[in-house]
């Protein structure tokens, strides 16, 4: 089992920045690829970014590429999402997710999820 807990959400104006954190506990963190997803009201859960087990490879959705950066610290069992140049359409609940070995943009392949943190971007 892996337990995940997100933090760092909040209210920010368009053009601003936020940094989300996800703390992992349980089994060996470095065995898990990590990802961020988001879900806006009335919409399906959407892939945002993913990172490999070592942190050496990252993958982004087209909607956030160039604005968001995913990173991880395996010594601290943490994964981060730095969000810059935020837009109102980034408003959503953001979820941290983990799966063994390989990362993916398919939410159904992730076994472990956090409770989510709300990000609201005002125009």
Residue frames relative to the residue before (quaternion, step in Angstrom):
aa qw qx qy qz dx dy dz
X 1.0000 0.0000 0.0000 0.0000 0.00 0.00 0.00
X 0.1103 -0.7512 0.6474 0.0666 3.50 -1.20 0.69
X 0.1759 -0.7684 0.6077 0.0967 3.54 -0.88 0.93
X 0.1141 -0.8019 0.5864 0.0138 3.55 -0.91 0.99
X 0.0117 -0.7955 0.6055 -0.0196 3.56 -1.01 0.84
X 0.2299 -0.7901 0.5593 0.1007 3.54 -0.63 1.20
X 0.0332 0.7630 -0.6456 -0.0001 3.52 -1.31 0.45
X 0.6365 0.5842 -0.3810 0.3293 3.53 -1.33 0.17
X 0.4939 0.6569 -0.4418 0.3597 3.57 1.23 -0.03
X 0.1711 0.7868 -0.5840 0.1029 3.53 -1.32 0.16
X 0.5941 -0.5370 0.4641 0.3785 3.49 -1.41 -0.34
X 0.0729 0.7908 -0.6012 0.0888 3.57 -0.83 1.01
X 0.4912 -0.6467 0.4932 0.3120 3.56 -1.16 0.55
X 0.6394 -0.5119 0.4069 0.4045 3.54 -1.23 0.48
X 0.7550 0.3285 -0.2779 0.4948 3.53 -0.94 0.95
X 0.6051 0.5824 -0.3447 0.4193 3.56 1.27 -0.26
X 0.4098 -0.7002 0.5386 0.2275 3.52 -1.37 -0.08
X 0.0266 -0.7490 0.6609 0.0385 3.49 -1.35 0.50
X 0.1887 -0.7544 0.6131 0.1396 3.53 -1.25 0.48
X 0.1921 -0.7781 0.5918 0.0864 3.54 -0.64 1.14
X 0.1496 -0.7690 0.6164 0.0796 3.53 -1.16 0.72
X 0.0997 -0.7632 0.6357 0.0593 3.53 -1.21 0.60
X 0.1685 -0.7866 0.5908 0.0622 3.54 -0.64 1.18
X 0.1570 -0.7979 0.5793 0.0553 3.55 -0.85 1.02
X 0.0018 -0.7761 0.6306 0.0046 3.52 -1.11 0.71
X 0.5556 0.5904 -0.4503 0.3741 3.54 -1.21 0.46
X 0.8466 -0.1201 0.1112 0.5065 3.52 -0.85 -1.00
X 0.7585 -0.4112 0.2583 0.4346 3.56 -1.30 0.24
X 0.4114 -0.7597 0.4565 0.2127 3.51 -0.40 1.31
X 0.6828 0.5159 -0.3010 0.4208 3.58 0.91 -0.84
X 0.5692 0.5787 -0.3890 0.4357 3.60 1.24 0.00
X 0.7136 0.4691 -0.2213 0.4709 3.54 1.29 -0.33
X 0.3411 -0.6588 0.6307 0.2275 3.48 -1.11 0.81
X 0.2134 -0.7980 0.5583 0.0775 3.55 -1.04 0.80
X 0.0388 -0.8001 0.5986 0.0024 3.54 -1.17 0.58
X 0.2644 -0.6947 0.6370 0.2043 3.49 -1.40 0.27
X 0.0598 -0.7479 0.6609 0.0195 3.50 -1.13 0.87
X 0.1375 -0.7786 0.6013 0.1153 3.55 -1.26 0.22
X 0.1091 -0.7818 0.6115 0.0550 3.51 -1.25 0.53
X 0.2061 -0.7682 0.5996 0.0888 3.52 -0.72 1.16
X 0.6566 -0.5194 0.3570 0.4143 3.62 -1.14 0.48
X 0.8384 0.1735 -0.1469 0.4953 3.55 -0.87 0.98
X 0.6830 0.4511 -0.2879 0.4972 3.58 1.27 0.08
X 0.5668 -0.5839 0.4556 0.3609 3.55 -1.28 0.34
X 0.6067 -0.5357 0.4319 0.3980 3.53 -1.28 0.40
X 0.1751 -0.8141 0.5534 0.0137 3.53 -0.89 1.07
X 0.4673 -0.6674 0.5072 0.2810 3.56 -1.00 0.85
X 0.1849 -0.7808 0.5894 0.0934 3.56 -1.04 0.85
X 0.7735 -0.2204 0.2123 0.5550 3.58 0.63 -1.15
X 0.0895 -0.7821 0.6142 0.0546 3.54 -1.24 0.51
X 0.1363 -0.7818 0.6056 0.0590 3.53 -1.25 0.51
X 0.5065 -0.6680 0.4599 0.2926 3.53 -1.04 0.83
X 0.7252 -0.4513 0.3000 0.4248 3.54 -1.30 0.23
X 0.7245 0.4217 -0.2397 0.4897 3.59 0.96 -0.82
X 0.4715 -0.6565 0.4490 0.3809 3.55 1.21 -0.52
X 0.5253 0.6869 -0.3844 0.3231 3.56 1.24 -0.09
X 0.7641 0.2565 -0.1489 0.5729 3.56 1.25 -0.40
X 0.0508 -0.7905 0.6103 0.0055 3.53 -0.96 0.91
X 0.1259 -0.7814 0.6107 0.0258 3.53 -1.24 0.55
X 0.0885 -0.8244 0.5590 -0.0076 3.57 -0.82 1.03
X 0.4926 -0.5888 0.5361 0.3511 3.50 -1.28 0.40
X 0.6213 -0.5627 0.3886 0.3825 3.56 -1.14 0.55
X 0.6426 0.5695 -0.3240 0.3972 3.58 1.06 -0.72
X 0.7752 0.3109 -0.1807 0.5194 3.61 1.14 -0.46
X 0.4384 0.7170 -0.4561 0.2929 3.58 1.24 -0.23
X 0.7895 0.2738 -0.2331 0.4973 3.54 -0.89 1.00
X 0.7258 0.3737 -0.2331 0.5284 3.58 1.27 -0.27
X 0.7633 0.2945 -0.1517 0.5547 3.59 1.05 -0.77
X 0.1020 -0.7743 0.6217 0.0596 3.54 -1.23 0.62
X 0.1839 -0.7649 0.6090 0.1017 3.56 -0.83 1.02
X 0.0561 0.7809 -0.6197 0.0552 3.56 -1.07 0.79
X 0.1507 -0.7807 0.5984 0.0985 3.55 -1.28 0.25
X 0.1795 -0.7326 0.6460 0.1173 3.49 -1.33 0.49
X 0.2543 -0.8154 0.5008 0.1400 3.58 -0.12 1.27
X 0.5984 0.5620 -0.3660 0.4383 3.59 1.14 -0.48
X 0.7539 0.3545 -0.1893 0.5198 3.57 1.14 -0.63
X 0.3783 -0.7353 0.4739 0.3026 3.60 1.30 -0.07
X 0.5037 0.6437 -0.4121 0.4028 3.53 0.95 0.93
X 0.0671 -0.7392 0.6651 0.0821 3.52 -1.28 0.55
X 0.1940 -0.8036 0.5607 0.0475 3.54 -1.04 0.87
X 0.1032 -0.7428 0.6522 0.1106 3.51 -1.33 0.38
X 0.1483 -0.7742 0.6131 0.0521 3.55 -0.47 1.26
X 0.0766 -0.8139 0.5758 -0.0109 3.55 -0.61 1.17
X 0.0328 -0.8008 0.5968 -0.0385 3.56 -0.61 1.19
X 0.8204 0.2184 -0.1689 0.5007 3.55 -1.30 0.33
X 0.0989 0.8483 -0.5134 0.0839 3.55 0.93 0.90
X 0.2127 -0.7651 0.6022 0.0827 3.51 -1.16 0.80
X 0.6380 -0.5230 0.3803 0.4181 3.62 -1.13 0.43
X 0.6540 0.5242 -0.3189 0.4424 3.61 1.04 -0.65
X 0.5615 0.5700 -0.3950 0.4514 3.59 1.28 0.01
X 0.4541 0.6962 -0.4437 0.3350 3.59 1.27 -0.15
X 0.3341 0.7098 -0.5464 0.2932 3.55 -0.70 1.15
X 0.4719 -0.5577 0.5571 0.3948 3.50 -1.38 -0.09
X 0.2157 -0.7884 0.5690 0.0897 3.55 -0.80 1.07
X 0.1368 -0.8030 0.5797 0.0204 3.52 -0.89 1.07
X 0.3081 -0.6964 0.6223 0.1811 3.48 -1.21 0.75
X 0.0193 -0.8110 0.5843 -0.0196 3.60 -0.98 0.82
X 0.1609 -0.7904 0.5877 0.0629 3.56 -1.19 0.64
X 0.0660 0.7589 -0.6477 0.0158 3.53 -1.19 0.65
X 0.5592 -0.6307 0.4202 0.3361 3.54 -1.12 0.63
X 0.8592 0.1975 -0.1820 0.4355 3.48 -1.30 0.75
X 0.8774 -0.0235 0.0456 0.4770 3.59 -0.25 -1.23
X 0.4320 -0.6795 0.5211 0.2831 3.55 -1.06 0.71
X 0.0828 -0.7791 0.6212 0.0169 3.51 -1.33 0.42
X 0.3840 -0.6877 0.5496 0.2785 3.57 -1.25 0.29
X 0.5524 0.6013 -0.3802 0.4345 3.58 1.30 0.18
X 0.3914 -0.7587 0.4729 0.2182 3.58 -0.40 1.22
X 0.6315 0.5701 -0.3409 0.4000 3.60 1.04 -0.71
X 0.6495 0.5317 -0.3134 0.4441 3.59 1.22 -0.36
X 0.6089 0.5574 -0.3502 0.4426 3.59 1.25 -0.16
X 0.3498 -0.7855 0.4880 0.1500 3.52 -0.83 1.08
X 0.7975 0.2440 -0.0881 0.5447 3.55 1.09 -0.73
X 0.0664 -0.8048 0.5888 -0.0348 3.52 -0.98 1.01
X 0.3962 -0.6670 0.5710 0.2685 3.50 -1.24 0.54
X 0.6610 -0.5322 0.3726 0.3756 3.54 -1.34 0.02
X 0.5248 -0.6565 0.3881 0.3781 3.55 1.27 -0.28
X 0.1074 -0.7617 0.6350 0.0715 3.54 -1.27 0.51
X 0.4224 -0.7365 0.4798 0.2213 3.55 -0.87 1.02
X 0.0650 -0.7498 0.6578 0.0300 3.53 -1.05 0.92
X 0.0174 -0.7937 0.6074 -0.0300 3.54 -0.76 1.08
X 0.1088 -0.7925 0.5998 0.0192 3.55 -0.75 1.10
X 0.2080 -0.7980 0.5577 0.0942 3.55 -0.58 1.16
X 0.4253 -0.7139 0.5011 0.2415 3.56 -1.10 0.71
